[in-house]
Amino acid sequence: MNVRRDRVRVVTPQDRTPGPPTPGMDRQQAFDTEGTWSGFVRTEAGMVSGWHHHGEQESVIYVLTGALRMESGPDGRDTVEAGPGDFVHVPKGVVHRESNPTAEAADIIVVRSGTGPSTFNVDGPSPG
């Protein structure tokens, strides 16, 4: 599709397309431009995603509903938790996995900046 870059555009929920897959996550892409990826992600209650990283792209996540737990670092020992209204920053290349420890679905908004493919699924983090 030839997209004009000199126009303001709106993507409705019905217009979103499937985003790069990672087991356990429903990514829906809103925009994928030369330096930015943005979209909506839903994680179901109790879900734990596969390990992955975002290559040369850093991510900023905003939690709309539910909860987000993110594991990273050696053996996945570093953990952060976020809830509605919280922002999370994931630096380039950091191997991580996300989970939803609650009994309700979690919805987040993700914006990535950088170049190259946006998602690399991997076996796990480096050992500690």
C-alpha positions as CSV (number, residue, x, y, z in Angstrom):
1,M,0.0,0.0,0.0
2,N,1.3,3.4,-1.0
3,V,0.8,5.6,2.1
4,R,1.2,9.4,1.8
5,R,3.6,10.7,4.4
6,D,2.4,14.3,4.2
7,R,-1.0,13.8,5.7
8,V,-2.4,13.4,9.2
9,R,-3.9,9.9,9.5
10,V,-6.2,8.2,11.9
11,V,-6.3,4.4,12.5
12,T,-9.5,3.2,14.2
13,P,-9.6,-0.1,16.1
14,Q,-11.1,-1.8,13.0
15,D,-8.2,-0.5,10.8
16,R,-5.4,-2.0,13.0
17,T,-3.5,-4.9,11.5
18,P,-1.9,-7.9,13.2
19,G,1.4,-6.9,14.7
20,P,4.6,-9.0,14.9
21,P,3.7,-12.2,16.7
22,T,5.1,-13.3,20.1
23,P,3.4,-16.3,21.8
24,G,0.9,-15.1,24.4
25,M,0.4,-11.6,23.1
26,D,-2.2,-10.1,20.7
27,R,-0.3,-7.2,19.1
28,Q,-2.3,-4.9,16.8
29,Q,-0.3,-2.5,14.7
30,A,-1.6,1.0,14.2
31,F,1.4,2.6,12.5
32,D,4.8,1.4,11.1
33,T,6.8,4.2,9.7
34,E,10.5,4.6,8.9
35,G,11.4,5.3,12.5
36,T,8.4,4.4,14.7
37,W,6.1,1.5,15.4
38,S,3.0,1.9,17.4
39,G,0.1,-0.3,18.4
40,F,-2.2,-1.8,20.9
41,V,-1.5,-5.0,22.8
42,R,-3.9,-7.2,24.8
43,T,-2.7,-9.9,27.2
44,E,-5.2,-12.2,28.7
45,A,-5.5,-12.9,32.4
46,G,-2.6,-15.1,33.7
47,M,-0.8,-15.0,30.4
48,V,3.0,-15.2,30.1
49,S,4.5,-14.2,26.8
50,G,7.5,-15.8,25.0
51,W,10.9,-14.2,25.5
52,H,11.7,-11.6,22.9
53,H,13.5,-8.3,22.2
54,H,13.0,-5.4,19.9
55,G,16.4,-5.2,18.2
56,E,17.5,-1.6,17.5
57,Q,14.2,-0.2,18.7
58,E,13.5,1.1,22.2
59,S,9.9,0.8,23.5
60,V,7.7,3.0,25.6
61,I,4.6,1.2,27.0
62,Y,1.5,2.9,28.6
63,V,-0.7,0.6,30.7
64,L,-4.4,1.3,30.0
65,T,-6.0,-1.5,32.0
66,G,-5.0,-4.5,34.1
67,A,-1.4,-5.1,35.1
68,L,1.9,-5.7,33.4
69,R,4.8,-7.7,34.9
70,M,8.0,-7.6,32.9
71,E,11.0,-9.9,33.5
72,S,14.5,-9.2,32.0
73,G,18.2,-9.3,33.0
74,P,20.3,-12.4,33.6
75,D,18.0,-15.5,34.0
76,G,15.0,-13.1,33.9
77,R,15.7,-12.1,37.5
78,D,14.9,-8.4,37.1
79,T,11.2,-7.7,37.5
80,V,9.1,-4.6,37.2
81,E,5.4,-4.3,37.6
82,A,3.1,-1.5,36.2
83,G,-0.6,-0.7,36.4
84,P,-3.1,1.7,34.8
85,G,-1.5,5.1,34.2
86,D,2.1,3.8,34.4
87,F,4.7,4.1,31.7
88,V,7.5,1.5,31.1
89,H,10.6,2.0,29.1
90,V,12.4,-0.9,27.5
91,P,15.9,-0.1,26.0
92,K,17.0,-1.4,22.7
93,G,17.9,-5.1,22.5
94,V,16.8,-6.0,26.1
95,V,15.5,-9.6,26.2
96,H,12.3,-9.7,28.2
97,R,8.9,-11.3,28.6
98,E,5.7,-9.9,29.7
99,S,2.9,-11.3,31.9
100,N,-0.4,-10.4,33.2
101,P,-0.7,-11.6,36.8
102,T,-4.3,-10.5,37.2
103,A,-7.7,-12.1,36.7
104,E,-8.7,-9.6,33.9
105,A,-7.3,-8.8,30.5
106,A,-4.6,-6.1,30.3
107,D,-4.5,-3.5,27.5
108,I,-1.4,-1.5,26.7
109,I,-0.2,1.0,24.1
110,V,3.3,0.6,22.7
111,V,5.4,3.1,20.8
112,R,8.8,2.0,19.5
113,S,11.5,4.2,17.9
114,G,14.5,2.9,16.0
115,T,15.3,1.0,12.8
116,G,15.0,-2.5,11.6
117,P,12.6,-5.3,12.4
118,S,10.6,-4.6,15.6
119,T,10.4,-8.1,17.2
120,F,12.8,-11.0,17.6
121,N,11.5,-14.0,19.5
122,V,14.3,-15.9,21.4
123,D,14.7,-18.9,23.7
124,G,15.4,-16.8,26.8
125,P,17.7,-14.3,28.5
126,S,21.4,-14.9,29.1
127,P,22.3,-16.9,32.1
128,G,23.4,-15.1,35.2
